[in-house]
Amino acid sequence: MKKFTLTFLFFVSIITTSIGQTLSGSITDNENRPVPYSTVFVKELRLGTVSNEQGQYNLNLKAGDYSILFQCLGFETTEKKVTVSEGHNKLNVVVNMKSYELKGVSVKPGSEDPAYAIIRKAIGMAPYYLNQ
């Protein structure tokens, strides 16, 4: 049993060191508040992750050069170029707030909700999409 445990730990350590390069950090706004649930996207690999409630993220990457996109609704998209080397790599990012201005909405009595036309069109296309 002891030999099996030692062999198991040996293989686990080999696997852990082969995926040993990590990129982690935190995403904050200009006022140093965490930006939770931001997307972190590696362009070259077409993969990513989402930051946690404290704005912290963690990616396992092979050593190399990458372009990382940081995105969150209400903030400007930020792109950082990073070189991931052996071991643990840290990249903290500050994202700038972005304002959105929406058009005004006018409500008129007796007129149909514009969403109804969209819903009718989607229902009309249901047989087509069912056969796809």
Sequence and secondary structure as in RCSB ss.txt:
>XXXX:A:sequence
MKKFTLTFLFFVSIITTSIGQTLSGSITDNENRPVPYSTVFVKELRLGTVSNEQGQYNLNLKAGDYSILFQCLGF
ETTEKKVTVSEGHNKLNVVVNMKSYELKGVSVKPGSEDPAYAIIRKAIGMAPYYLNQ
>XXXX:A:secstr
 HHHHHHHHHHHHHHHHHT  EEEEEEE TTS B TT EEEETTTTEEEE  TTSEEEEE  SEEEEEEEE TTB
  EEEEEEE SSEEE  EE  B           TT   THHHHHHHHHHTHHHHHT 
